[in-house]
Amino acid sequence: MASLLEFETPENVQIAYRPAGLGTRYCAWLLDAIFAFLIALALFLITMVVSAAAGIVLKRIGKFEPANDESVREFMFYAIAVGSLFFGLGSLIYFSVCELFGRGQTYGKKICGVRVVKTDGFSLDAGSILVRNVFRIVDQLPPLWIVPVLSTRGQRFGDMVAGTVVVADASDTLGEMRTALLKRPAAESKFRFDGSMLARTLPVDIQAVERILERWRQIPGPQFLDLLNVICDPLARRMGVQPPDSADRQEFLQDFLSAVYRREARRLG
């Protein structure tokens, strides 16, 4: 069994993750491969239809004379090349965009309850996401299939280069909290956070707040208050807002997460 991955947030809150099992990762990859194929196929077909229609229109309005049918064919070949490029890059685009805007989750990972995080506890950045997904081409070579099996954290070669690891996502309790906070109308929030404030936070900040609020009933009162004090002041300073009073700190974090979830829902459509 893989050991826990532990790191400390910028607010000195300890976070621990369990690396995802290889079977779960494979199921997530298989679902994502199907989604990526369908997206790439749709882009390819759309490109073909648009290019064919454009060729017909250009020919009818006289841009291409019958003697220049070779130009029409050349135009079609260019369009096919572009469509093929879409088809070939579909997987890279799908995985990179989903992990970037989904906080380390593609649709397949979300269904299977796993996500990508940095092994050093810092923000999952665009560079790391791009590197790990570019290396998918290398990781598909049969000799490298054994790498995740031998890795104590289940990392493939691309994860090792990018400094990332796929971990088990939050528990059902967090899922219920996420659903409840997402449904909370912004008008009911005591504390308001706009997009510029939220943009200053790191994914690890959000993860730390989630873990604290997820387990607040199991944490002894004095320890829970200490955690609120540890995280609220630095988080407020990072967003450029006034730190909340001691009595309002839990509500401050709940309103913060509610704003984060609503923002994510808007970005993901």
LINFEN-V878814 format. One record per residue. N is the residue number from 0. SS is DSSP state (a for helix, b for strand, c for the rest). PHI is phi in radians with two decimals (none if undefined). PSI is psi as a letter, one per 40 degrees, with the letter a starting at -180 (* if undefined). Layout:
n;ss;phi;psi
N;SS;PHI;PSI
N;SS;PHI;PSI
This chain:
n;ss;phi;psi
0;c;none;h
1;c;-1.15;i
2;c;-1.28;i
3;b;-1.19;i
4;b;-1.69;h
5;b;-2.09;i
6;b;-2.67;i
7;b;-1.99;h
8;c;-1.32;i
9;c;-1.02;d
10;c;-1.64;e
11;c;1.12;f
12;c;-1.74;h
13;b;-1.33;h
14;b;-2.13;h
15;b;-2.23;h
16;b;-2.21;i
17;b;-1.81;h
18;b;-0.96;h
19;c;-1.19;i
20;c;-1.21;i
21;a;-1.13;d
22;a;-1.12;d
23;a;-1.14;d
24;a;-1.08;d
25;a;-1.14;d
26;a;-1.08;d
27;a;-1.12;d
28;a;-1.10;d
29;a;-1.10;d
30;a;-1.09;d
31;a;-1.16;d
32;a;-1.09;d
33;a;-1.16;d
34;a;-1.05;d
35;a;-1.12;d
36;a;-1.10;d
37;a;-1.14;d
38;a;-1.15;d
39;a;-1.11;d
40;a;-1.12;d
41;a;-1.10;d
42;a;-1.09;d
43;a;-1.10;d
44;a;-1.16;d
45;a;-1.09;d
46;a;-1.09;d
47;a;-1.12;d
48;a;-1.12;d
49;a;-1.11;d
50;a;-1.17;d
51;a;-1.13;d
52;a;-1.12;d
53;a;-1.12;d
54;a;-1.09;d
55;a;-1.15;d
56;a;-1.10;d
57;a;-1.09;d
58;a;-1.22;d
59;a;-1.23;d
60;c;-1.55;e
61;c;1.59;e
62;c;-1.18;d
63;c;-2.13;h
64;c;-1.40;i
65;a;-0.92;d
66;a;-1.26;e
67;a;-1.86;f
68;a;-1.03;d
69;a;-1.09;d
70;a;-1.17;d
71;a;-1.11;d
72;a;-1.12;d
73;a;-1.11;d
74;a;-1.07;d
75;a;-1.14;d
76;a;-1.12;d
77;a;-1.09;d
78;a;-1.12;d
79;a;-1.11;d
80;a;-1.10;d
81;a;-1.11;d
82;a;-1.07;d
83;a;-1.14;d
84;a;-1.11;d
85;a;-0.97;d
86;a;-1.12;d
87;a;-1.24;d
88;a;-1.59;e
89;a;-0.95;d
90;a;-1.14;d
91;a;-1.06;d
92;a;-1.12;d
93;a;-1.06;d
94;a;-1.12;d
95;a;-1.16;d
96;a;-1.15;d
97;a;-1.10;d
98;a;-1.22;d
99;a;-1.23;d
100;a;-1.63;e
101;c;-1.81;f
102;c;0.92;f
103;c;1.52;e
104;c;-2.14;h
105;c;-1.61;i
106;a;-1.14;d
107;a;-1.14;d
108;a;-1.13;d
109;a;-1.12;d
110;a;-1.11;d
111;a;-1.55;e
112;c;1.31;f
113;b;-2.32;i
114;b;-2.68;i
115;b;-1.66;h
116;b;-2.36;i
117;b;-1.40;i
118;c;-1.32;e
119;c;-1.74;e
120;c;1.53;e
121;c;-1.46;i
122;c;-1.06;i
123;c;-1.31;h
124;c;-1.71;i
125;a;-1.09;d
126;a;-1.09;d
127;a;-1.12;d
128;a;-1.10;d
129;a;-1.12;d
130;a;-1.09;d
131;a;-1.12;d
132;a;-1.48;d
133;a;-1.10;d
134;c;-1.28;e
135;a;-1.06;d
136;a;-1.07;d
137;a;-1.25;d
138;a;-1.17;e
139;c;-1.43;e
140;c;-1.21;h
141;a;-0.86;d
142;a;-1.06;d
143;a;-1.61;e
144;a;-1.11;d
145;a;-1.36;e
146;a;-1.01;d
147;a;-1.08;d
148;a;-1.20;d
149;a;-1.42;d
150;c;-1.29;h
151;c;-1.17;d
152;c;-1.86;e
153;c;1.20;f
154;c;-1.46;h
155;c;-1.47;i
156;a;-1.04;d
157;a;-1.08;d
158;a;-1.15;d
159;a;-1.12;d
160;a;-1.18;d
161;a;-1.45;e
162;c;1.27;f
163;b;-2.19;i
164;b;-2.63;i
165;b;-1.62;h
166;b;-2.15;i
167;b;-1.17;h
168;c;-1.36;a
169;c;-1.10;i
170;c;-1.34;i
171;a;-1.07;d
172;a;-1.06;d
173;a;-1.16;d
174;a;-1.07;d
175;a;-1.17;d
176;a;-1.13;d
177;a;-1.06;d
178;a;-1.10;d
179;a;-1.14;d
180;a;-1.24;d
181;a;-1.16;d
182;a;-1.40;e
183;c;-1.19;h
184;c;-1.13;i
185;a;-1.05;d
186;a;-1.14;d
187;a;-1.51;e
188;c;-1.41;h
189;c;-1.32;d
190;c;-1.92;h
191;c;-1.95;h
192;c;-2.32;h
193;c;-1.61;i
194;a;-1.06;d
195;a;-1.17;d
196;a;-1.17;d
197;a;-1.15;d
198;a;-1.14;d
199;c;-1.42;e
200;c;-1.49;i
201;c;-1.85;i
202;a;-0.94;d
203;a;-1.17;d
204;a;-1.09;d
205;a;-1.10;d
206;a;-1.11;d
207;a;-1.14;d
208;a;-1.10;d
209;a;-1.04;d
210;a;-1.14;d
211;a;-1.16;d
212;a;-1.26;d
213;a;-1.12;d
214;c;-1.94;e
215;c;-1.10;d
216;c;-1.26;d
217;c;-1.60;e
218;c;-1.59;h
219;c;-0.95;i
220;a;-0.85;d
221;a;-1.06;d
222;a;-1.20;d
223;a;-1.11;d
224;a;-1.12;d
225;a;-1.09;d
226;a;-1.12;d
227;a;-1.06;d
228;a;-1.15;d
229;a;-1.15;d
230;a;-1.67;d
231;a;-1.17;d
232;a;-1.10;d
233;a;-1.09;d
234;a;-1.15;d
235;a;-1.09;d
236;a;-1.11;d
237;a;-1.08;d
238;a;-1.50;e
239;c;1.33;f
240;c;-2.10;i
241;c;-1.27;h
242;c;-1.03;i
243;c;-1.30;i
244;c;-1.15;i
245;a;-0.99;d
246;a;-1.24;e
247;a;-1.88;e
248;a;-1.22;d
249;a;-1.15;d
250;a;-1.14;d
251;a;-1.02;d
252;a;-1.21;d
253;a;-1.12;d
254;a;-1.16;d
255;a;-1.07;d
256;a;-1.10;d
257;a;-1.03;d
258;a;-1.15;d
259;a;-1.09;d
260;a;-1.15;d
261;a;-1.13;d
262;a;-1.13;d
263;a;-1.08;d
264;a;-1.09;d
265;a;-1.20;d
266;a;-1.21;d
267;c;-1.53;e
268;c;1.33;*
